Amino acid sequence: MTHTIADDTLTVQIPGDVLSTTVEGVRQEVSTLLALPTVKLGCISRLQLDLQRAKMIDSAGVNLLVGLVRACQTANLKLGVIVSSRVVHRTLLFTRLDRHVDIKTTEDAAKSPVPVPA
């Protein structure tokens, strides 16, 4: 897992799927990053998760994102996610995380429309 800080955004690149077998490592890494002085001092206003390499996300991954929504609200950060997989994009829309997370898709995810639940 890699991360970069540019302008006021902390971007964390997730190396693959966000599943029950990988979610704890992601949770620990992001928690460590959110505790950095740069974040604590308010120099960062946005956490961006790069999920472009993720082809799947399960309930543990969704739970991770819900926890990050709460952590970001507490830290006064905006949360964004970049996805390329239609499956991941559809899951985020189906669980209505798009109401709390700024979701950006790459062209792969945007090629065919994904119905938004009513």
N, C-alpha and C positions, 0 to 999 in steps of 0.2 A: 504494500500500500504506500502510495506516495502522496505528498501534499505540497501545495504551493501557496504563497501569499502574494497577492498582487492587488494594488490599490487598497480597497477595504474589504477584500474577499479572501476567505480561506477556502481553497478548493482541495477536496480529498478525493483522490482517484481510487475507486474500489476495483481490485484486479479481476473480479469475476462475479459469479452468481451470489446473491444475497440470500443464503439459506441457513437453516438451523445449524448446519455444520460449520458455517463461517461467520455467523453474526456476532458471536462473542468477541472475536478478534477485532472486528470492525467497531463494535461498541467501545472496547477498551482504547483503541487508537484514537477515535474521535473524542472520547472523554479526556484523554491526555492532551489532545490539541486544544480543546475548549478551555483547559486550565492554564494554557500559556499566558504569560504576562501581556502579550500583544492583544489577546482577546479580552482578558480581564480589565485592561486599561481602556477598552472601548475603541481601539484602533481598527478593529474588525467589525463590520456591520452585517456581514453576510457569510453564511456557511453554505458552500456549494458542493454537493455530492456528485461526483462524476460516475454514473453507473453505465457508461457506454459499453463496457465490457460484460455487463451482466445480461444474461439471456433469460434468467429466471429469478423470481423473488417469491419466497413462500411466506407463510403466516408469521414466522419468526422475523423475517426481513421487514414485513409490514409493521410488526410490533416495534422493531428497531426505529423505523421512521417516525412512528407515533411518539416514541420516547424522545427522539431528536427534536420533534416539533415542540414538545414541552421544554426541553433543555434550552432550545433557542429562544423561546418566549421568555424564560427566566433570565437568560443572558442578554435579552434585548437584541437578538440577531434575527435576520431574515433567513429562511431556509430555502434553498433551491436544489433541484435535482436535474441532471441531464441524462436522458435515456436514449438508447438507440433501438432497443428491442420492443416490438409491438406487444409482446406478452407482458413485459414489465410495465409498459405504458398503460395497457388495458387494466392491469391489476391496480395501479395507482388511481386510475379513474374510477374503477369499480368500487374501491374502498373509500372513495371520495377524499383522498389525501390531496387532490388538486385544490381543495378549498382552503388548505392550510400550507401548502408547499407550492412554490413556483416551479412548475414542471416545464422543462424545455426538451424538445425532441430533436434528434438529428434527422436527416432526410430519410433514413431507413424507417424510422418509426412513423414518419409523416406521409409515406408513400400511399397508404390506403387509410381512409378515415376509420377511426375507432369510435363506435357509438358511445355517447356519454349517458350514464344511467340517469333516469329522471328522478 
